[in-house]
């Protein structure tokens, strides 16, 4: 399994018991969706390695207490601490309406109700306080704030993000 085919679920935060159990921090708003997993992929030495789950239960809201098959000592569990945990993209719950996953809109055209289509979304910058669509218009990169108030519609069928942007936001780049 390649990382491009997966989504980041969280990371192995710490050991939990002397029998090899670990706590996985779940980076999600709905941890209960991931309580009964059969397996996960663990990023180990830059490779995704499948780990099968013997038992798991939610722990303090956003942690999953897990006992992996073939991990039965503190030392084995210790070797996993700090590693990312991934699941296949096919396991993401389907979103509808104007909710979307960042990876889902890469390659979509972006359209302003006033200006029409002004580029293609190449990536999403979520390293700042406000996530931004990175849009390519020819050779020009345009940064568009991902603000719910500006978002009119996610048109999955036509691969478009339709927005109602303030006048001048796009024009200042062109």
N, C-alpha and C positions, 0 to 999 in steps of 0.2 A: 504494500500500500504506500502510495506517495503522499507527501504532505499536501500537495495541491488538491488531492481528492478527499481531504479531511478538514475538520474544523477543530479549533482549540477548545477543549472542554475545561481545562484547568491544569493544576500541577500538583505533584505529590509534595505535600507540605512538610510532613514529618512522620516519624514512626509512631505507632500507637501502642503496641504491646510487645512483649518479649517473644511472641510467637510469629513475628513477621508481618503483623497488620500495619497498614499505613492509613493516613488521612489524606484524601485528595481534596484540595480546595477547588470547588466548582465555580467557575467564572460564568455564571448564568443567573437570570432572574427567576428561573423555575427549576431549582435543584431536584424537586420531586420527580421530574421527568426522567431522571437518570439513576433512580434508586435501584432498579432491578436489571442492570446491565449484565450481559453474559461475558463480555470482554471489552477491552479498550486497547488502544495502541499507545505505547509509551515511547517517547523520544529518548533513545538510548544511543549515545555516540553518533548522533546525527542520522540515525536510522529509526524508523517506526517499527517497533517490535510488538507483536500481539501478546497480551497477557490475559489469561482467562481468570474469571472471578469466581471464587468458591462461595464467599458470602459478602454481603454489603448492606449497609444501613446508613441512613442520614444521621449526621452528628452535628449538633449546634448549628442548625439552619443551612449553612453553605459548605459543609464538609461532608464527604462520603467516606465512611469507615470501611475499608476494603481488606479482604484477605485473598490474595492471589494464589492460584495453584502454583506449586513449585517455589513458593517463597515462604519459608517456615522459620527463619532465624532473624534476629535483629540485624546481623551483618548483611544478609541478603536484602532486607528492607532498606537499610541504610544506603545501599548502593543505588537505590531508586529515588531517594529524596532529592527534590529540586528539579526532577525531570517533568517535562510537559506531558499532558495526557490528551489524546486525540480520538475522535470518532469519525467514521465515514460521513461525508456530506449528506448521503441518503438518509441518515438518521436525524437530520434537523427537522423539527416540526415545520410543516408548510405554513407560510405566512400569506395573508390575503390583504386586500385593500392597500393602504399606504404604508403598511409595515413591510420592511425588507431587510435582508441580510446584506452587509456591505459587499460581499463577494458576488452577490446575485446581480447587481446593477453595473458591474464592470463591463464595458463594451456597449452599454445602452446609450442612445442619443439623448441629449438633454435639450429640452425645448422650453422657451419662455413664452408665456401667453401673448406677450406684446411683440417680441422679436422673432419668434419661430425657433427652429432648430439652430443652435449656435455651436455645436460640438459634440464630441463623444467622451464619455466618462472613461478615463484611463486607470484611475485608482482612487482610493479614499485615504485622506490623511486624517488619522484620528489621534495624532500625537499631541495636538493642542487641546485647549478647553472646548473648542467648538469644532466638531468634525467638518471636513471640507471635501466636496467633490473636486477632484482634479480633472479638468476638462481640457481636451486638446482641440483647438480650432486652427487647422493648418499647422503652422509652426509655433503658435502662441498658446501658452498654458494659462487657463483661466481657473481661478479658485472660487468656488461657489459654496457659501455656508449652507450646511444641511440643517435648516431651521424648519420645523414642522409648519410654521405659519406661512412659509414660502412654498411649501410642497402642495401641489394641486392633486397630482395623480401619479401612481406607478402603473404604467401600461405595459404589463408583462408580455402581452400578445404581440405588440408592435415594438417591444424593446425600447421604450422611451420613459424618461422621467420628465414629467411636465411640472413646471414651476411658474409662480407669479413673483418675479424678482423686482426689487426696487429699481426705479429708473436710474441709469448710470452705472450700476454694478458691473454689468458685462461690458458696456461701452468703454469703461476706463481701461480695459485691456486691449481693445481693438483700435 
